[in-house]
Amino acid sequence: MASDNPWSTPSNDALLLSLVAPSPTGVKTIGHSFHPKFSYSIFGEDEIIFGYQELEINLRFNASDMRPNLSVTYSKKFPAVGEAEPTDIHGILRELMPDVAFQSKGDYETAIKTLRKDWTPPGELAATFLAQGNTFEVWKGNLADTAVKQLVKRIQILVPLFIEAGTPINLDDPEVNQWTVFFLYQKSAAAGDASSNPYTFAGYATAYRFFFLRLPTPPLSPSESDVEKAVLSQDFDLSRLPCRTRIAQFIILPPFQQKGLGPKLYSHIFKEYINHPQTVEITVEDPNEAFDDLRDIADLQYLRQLPDFQQLRINTDVVIPKTGPAPDNIVKKAAYDAVRAKAKMAPRQFARVLEMHLMSQLADSVRPGINFPEEEKKVTSAKATREQEHEYRLWRLMLKKRLYQHNRDALGELEIPDRIAKLDETVSSVEFDYARLLAKAEDQQEKEAAANGLAANGKRKAEEDAEEASASKKARVEDA
Ligand SMILES: CC(=O)SCCNC(=O)CCNC(=O)[C@H](O)C(C)(C)COP(=O)(O)OP(=O)(O)OC[C@H]1O[C@@H](n2cnc3c(N)ncnc32)[C@H](O)[C@@H]1OP(=O)(O)O
């Protein structure tokens, strides 16, 4: 927020973050430096720092082990007069950062220069992938591991700086072992410069394990009652109980955003928990819009690969009744439940992604698009058949029924005609959103394919160019 007061500086402008690495002349910055998105939870609702002119708060992180270093510079400091005192920048940041961040510049540079050259991120290597010609690694560890905890302590100031309403984890919590952390690192090829470490931190995500409480439905199976007895006698490993895994904080650093790395990290974490026998459901804590998009598209791509999911169809034999409740077998329920359980998705998320997929399968003549209805008619010249219309009406009814159930309380406060109009309006806006997401998914696949030198259909680009060239040659021959 701009201010006319010469002693006030917007905190998001003053704070500058960078990744650095040791260099023969001191330290060098890797990539570009970046400002935070938010700082209200640190410097106050107005995001203003009072009491300095030409203020710069540089927060540098050693790109590999993320050792932080704070440096605050300014041309003038306001002399404290009564209650009007300059903001205590160090005091405030001490609450959020480890002591090591407040070392002198000299000590910091010596420390990062003497970091072991064979340093690797904490935890275990969980995945390696290529993106845009670079190698990335995902390292996974439990927060009870001291090396994992140390790294999280250094980086979790990023949470309030980049996630709205995000709060750092309480690292002194006795149940800290319920957290798993996934670190994303770019790994440079065998160091040309043998003095530097090949790892550059690109982002991280955390996941929390909740015990999955199932109502005891007697009689308990012998194994369940054994577990219960063992839990009561406290000699049972709690990590073996069924749980819900919730992705809580997810950050890709600005220099690494918009490269498809977020979706890759998310998909990796998702697959980890698909293969984790105790996890019954994978959820996300307070996702923002950008994360919702990322997750919808990644979940859609994941589900579309499952043969059982591909089998889920709109049952066009269903007759739409003139009155009474909407039918609940538009998609066969048993098959639906089985795929959802296998995909470990929360009910609403699974319903959304399936609706999106089924919408993409509708005929062009009825499928909602991202154009306004009038323009839509112009682009879809084919006239819909009765069957196509029927299938679309069933799809819309299924969506409407879920939205009604989800918003039952709010809709219940409206008169019936208003309720119908509101519900129709909501259905249309969800259709639009699905069309947007489907277009985005396609776009993302094309970008991904281009980055990998593949055409969107999975063929090597060179192969496709060759086919195109030979096809155009043939065309010329036929013309002659
Ligand atoms: C549970 C929670 O924590 S919610 C909070 C989520 N975290 C945050 O908001 C913190 C700050 N933001 C971030 O960390 C990141 O921006 C995230 C996690 C939201 C998204 O991660 P990213 O890696 O940037 O995702 P992605 O690369 O898909 O970026 C999205 C854009 O890049 C495009 N893109 C995707 N893949 C590629 C690619 N291979 N090449 C080029 N562009 C690509 C997408 O089409 C998309 O473009 P659009 O936004 O214009 O439609």
PDBQT file of the ligand as one rigid body, heavy atoms in Angstrom, charges set to zero:
ROOT
HETATM    1  C1  LIG A 501      -2.792 -25.987   0.287  1.00  0.00    +0.000 C 
HETATM    2  C2  LIG A 501      -2.086 -24.720   0.015  1.00  0.00    +0.000 C 
HETATM    3  O1  LIG A 501      -0.996 -24.546   0.411  1.00  0.00    +0.000 OA
HETATM    4  S1  LIG A 501      -2.879 -23.546  -0.923  1.00  0.00    +0.000 SA
HETATM    5  C3  LIG A 501      -1.629 -22.392  -1.311  1.00  0.00    +0.000 C 
HETATM    6  C4  LIG A 501      -0.872 -22.734  -2.552  1.00  0.00    +0.000 C 
HETATM    7  N1  LIG A 501       0.384 -21.997  -2.548  1.00  0.00    +0.000 N 
HETATM    8  C5  LIG A 501       0.523 -20.710  -2.913  1.00  0.00    +0.000 C 
HETATM    9  O2  LIG A 501      -0.401 -20.021  -3.332  1.00  0.00    +0.000 OA
HETATM   10  C6  LIG A 501       1.897 -20.141  -2.711  1.00  0.00    +0.000 C 
HETATM   11  C7  LIG A 501       2.389 -19.303  -3.894  1.00  0.00    +0.000 C 
HETATM   12  N2  LIG A 501       2.188 -19.945  -5.183  1.00  0.00    +0.000 N 
HETATM   13  C8  LIG A 501       2.775 -21.107  -5.529  1.00  0.00    +0.000 C 
HETATM   14  O3  LIG A 501       3.491 -21.726  -4.775  1.00  0.00    +0.000 OA
HETATM   15  C9  LIG A 501       2.533 -21.599  -6.942  1.00  0.00    +0.000 C 
HETATM   16  O4  LIG A 501       2.209 -20.529  -7.776  1.00  0.00    +0.000 OA
HETATM   17  C10 LIG A 501       1.362 -22.649  -7.034  1.00  0.00    +0.000 C 
HETATM   18  C11 LIG A 501       1.657 -23.812  -6.109  1.00  0.00    +0.000 C 
HETATM   19  C12 LIG A 501       0.029 -22.030  -6.660  1.00  0.00    +0.000 C 
HETATM   20  C13 LIG A 501       1.306 -23.127  -8.497  1.00  0.00    +0.000 C 
HETATM   21  O5  LIG A 501       2.516 -23.760  -8.825  1.00  0.00    +0.000 OA
HETATM   22  P1  LIG A 501       3.181 -23.591 -10.268  1.00  0.00    +0.000 P 
HETATM   23  O6  LIG A 501       4.337 -24.507 -10.324  1.00  0.00    +0.000 OA
HETATM   24  O7  LIG A 501       3.454 -22.163 -10.543  1.00  0.00    +0.000 OA
HETATM   25  O8  LIG A 501       2.006 -24.154 -11.187  1.00  0.00    +0.000 OA
HETATM   26  P2  LIG A 501       2.002 -24.151 -12.768  1.00  0.00    +0.000 P 
HETATM   27  O9  LIG A 501       3.367 -24.268 -13.315  1.00  0.00    +0.000 OA
HETATM   28  O10 LIG A 501       0.956 -25.083 -13.224  1.00  0.00    +0.000 OA
HETATM   29  O11 LIG A 501       1.586 -22.658 -13.016  1.00  0.00    +0.000 OA
HETATM   30  C14 LIG A 501       0.449 -22.350 -13.459  1.00  0.00    +0.000 C 
HETATM   31  C15 LIG A 501       0.637 -21.776 -14.859  1.00  0.00    +0.000 C 
HETATM   32  O12 LIG A 501       1.781 -22.283 -15.559  1.00  0.00    +0.000 OA
HETATM   33  C16 LIG A 501       1.383 -22.906 -16.774  1.00  0.00    +0.000 C 
HETATM   34  N3  LIG A 501       2.197 -24.103 -17.012  1.00  0.00    +0.000 N 
HETATM   35  C17 LIG A 501       1.962 -25.334 -16.547  1.00  0.00    +0.000 A 
HETATM   36  N4  LIG A 501       2.885 -26.177 -17.011  1.00  0.00    +0.000 NA
HETATM   37  C18 LIG A 501       3.728 -25.461 -17.757  1.00  0.00    +0.000 A 
HETATM   38  C19 LIG A 501       4.896 -25.765 -18.496  1.00  0.00    +0.000 A 
HETATM   39  N5  LIG A 501       5.380 -27.007 -18.546  1.00  0.00    +0.000 N 
HETATM   40  N6  LIG A 501       5.504 -24.758 -19.137  1.00  0.00    +0.000 NA
HETATM   41  C20 LIG A 501       5.020 -23.488 -19.077  1.00  0.00    +0.000 A 
HETATM   42  N7  LIG A 501       3.920 -23.141 -18.377  1.00  0.00    +0.000 NA
HETATM   43  C21 LIG A 501       3.292 -24.120 -17.741  1.00  0.00    +0.000 A 
HETATM   44  C22 LIG A 501      -0.036 -23.262 -16.534  1.00  0.00    +0.000 C 
HETATM   45  O13 LIG A 501      -0.775 -23.381 -17.737  1.00  0.00    +0.000 OA
HETATM   46  C23 LIG A 501      -0.516 -22.140 -15.690  1.00  0.00    +0.000 C 
HETATM   47  O14 LIG A 501      -0.772 -21.008 -16.470  1.00  0.00    +0.000 OA
HETATM   48  P3  LIG A 501      -1.953 -19.995 -16.139  1.00  0.00    +0.000 P 
HETATM   49  O15 LIG A 501      -1.922 -19.732 -14.655  1.00  0.00    +0.000 OA
HETATM   50  O16 LIG A 501      -1.635 -18.808 -16.966  1.00  0.00    +0.000 OA
HETATM   51  O17 LIG A 501      -3.181 -20.693 -16.565  1.00  0.00    +0.000 OA
ENDROOT
TORSDOF 0
